[in-house]
Amino acid sequence: MLGYVIQGVVYGFAAAVQPGPFQTYVVSQALSKGWQRTLLAALAPLVSDAPVIALALLVLSQVPESLQRLLHVASGLFVLYLAWNAFKAWRAFDAAASVAATPGRQSLIRAALMNVLSPGPYLYWSMVAGPVLLGGWREAPASGIGFLLGFYVAMVASLGGLIVLFGTARQLGPKVNRALLGLSALALVCFGVYQLLSAMLFV
């Protein structure tokens, strides 16, 4: 079981720190709202991943191409919506103004939607983590559970670290903070366009 826990920790850390639209969204929220109001978003995978894992392991490999295209389109449009919000935050950035008291709950909901609509988690669980989870479960249910525990403890902790890191970057000065916020908006645009192009070119 310990081997599966260690594998879960490694996979969870890798999933948290690899660049993607979800990570970019979380970073942009930390830059614009501060880490205190964004930290709850680190729990988004716990909210959204149950249906993701079930779908990836049970039916994703058998769904028609049209549904996979639709998933890419939905993800692309939602990411572009988040990019627009990040751009508005960049354009209206005021270092002297206090951060609006946006409930952390809202960041959690949006982050969970981002995770559900992004193809990345489905592909990750169907091609990378899913086979390990199934192998551990077939060997012993405790091994499968240990893998999941290791995965999500590492992932949530790593996401929390990213949020605190970039949220603290606000203290580097308003110019740095605004520049980082603009870069996060640009990165979200790139991810959104990429998802839409993936739907058009999907074969």
N, C-alpha and C positions, 0 to 999 in steps of 0.2 A: 504493500500500500504506500509506503514511504516514497518509492520510486515514482508513483503516479502523482503524489503530492508535489514532489520536486518538479516533475514535468509541467504540472499545472501552474506552478509559480513562474517557471520560465516562459511558458506560452502566454500567461496573463500579462507579464511585464512587457513582452514583445508586442502584444496586441494593443497595449495602452500607449506605447511610445512611438509606434510606427505612424508616419504622417498620413493623414486622411481627413475627410470632411468633418467627421465627428470631433477629432482632436483639434482641428482648426477652429471649429465653432466654440469649443470649450475655452480655448486660449483667447479668442476674441471677447468672450463674455468676461473672462478674468481681467482683461485689459480695460474694458469699458465700465465694468461694475465693481471690480475689486474681488479679491479671492474670497472674502467672507460671504458675499452674496452669490458666488458661483460654486462654492465647494460642494453644495448638495448635488450638483450635476455629475459629480464623480460616481454617484449611485445609479446613474441612468442605465448602465448595463444590467443591473440587478432587476430593474423594472421591465426592460424591453427584451432581454435575451431569451426568456423562456419560450415564447412563440418562435423566435428566430432559430433556436436550437432544434425545436421540434420539427419545424418546417424544413430546415436544412438536412436533418438526419432522415426524415421520413419521406418527403415528397419532392424536394427541390430538383433532384436528379431526373425526375420523371415529368416535370411540368413542361408544357409546350413553350416554344421559343417566344411566342407572342406575349406570354405572361412575363417572361424574363425581360423582354423589351419594355413592357409596361413598368416593371420595377425600376429599371434604369431611368425611365422618363420621370416617374414620381420622385425618385431620389434627386435627379438633376433640378427639377423645378423647386423642390423644397430647399435645396442647398442655395439656389439662386435667391430665393426669398430671404434666407438667413444672411446672404451676402449683401442684399439691399439694406437690411437692418444694420449690419455692421458698417456699411458705407454711410448711412445716415448718422450713425454715432460718430464716425470719423469727421464728417462734414460739420456737425454741430458741436464738436469737441470743445469744451471750455474748461481749462485747467483750474480756473478760479471757482467754478461752480461745484457744489456738492453733488455726489452721486445720487441719482434718484433711488428711492427705497423700493426697488423692484423685489418682490418676494422671491426667495430662493426656490420656492416651489415652481415658479414659472420657468426658471432655467432648467430644472430637473425635467419638466414635461417636454420642453423643446428639445433637450438633449436626447431624451428617450425616443421622441419622434424621429430625430435625425438617425438614431441607431436602427430603428425599425425599417426606415425607408431606404437606408443605404445598402447596396448589394454586398459591401465588404463583409459584414458579419455572417451573411448567409454563405458566401464563398469560403470564409475562414473556417466556419464550423462544418461545412460539408467536405472540405478538402484537407484541412490541417488538424484542427482540434477534435473534430467529430470522430475520426477513426481511433484516436487515442482514447477518447471517452468510452467508445463502444468496446474497445479491447479491454480496458480496465473493468468495465461493468460485467463483461462476460467472464473475466477471470474471477472477480468477486465484486458484488455491489459496493462494498466498502471502498474498493480501489477507485471505482468510478466516482463515488461521492468525494473521495479525497482529491481526485483530480479537479473536480469542480470547485471545491473549497480553496485549493491552492491557487487555481486560476483567478477566481474572483477576489480573493484577498489581495493578491498581487496586482490585479488590474485596478481595483478601486484605490489602493494605496498609491499606485503610480500615477493615476489620473489626479488624485488629490495633490500629489507632489507637483505635477505640472501646473495645476491651477494656482497653488501657492507661489510657485516660482514666477509665473508670468503676472500674477496679481501683484506681487511685490515689485515687479519691474515698473509699476506706476510711480514708485518712489525715485526712479532714475531721472525724472524730470518730464515736464509736459511734452516737449518735442519728441523725446524717445517714445513716450507712451502713445502719442498720436501717430507716429510713424509705424509702430508695431501694429496698432489698430488698423491702419490703412493696409498694411501688408496682409493682415489676416482677412480683410474684406476681399482683397485681390485673390488670395489663395482660395477662398470660398467660391469666387466666380470661376476660377480655373477648374475646381472640382465639379461644380455644377455643369459647366460646358462639357467637361469630359464625360460625365454621366449621360448627357443628352447625345453626344456623339457616339458613345458606346451603344446606345439604343438604335441609332441610325445604322451603324456599321456592324451590329451584332450578327454573327453567323453561327 
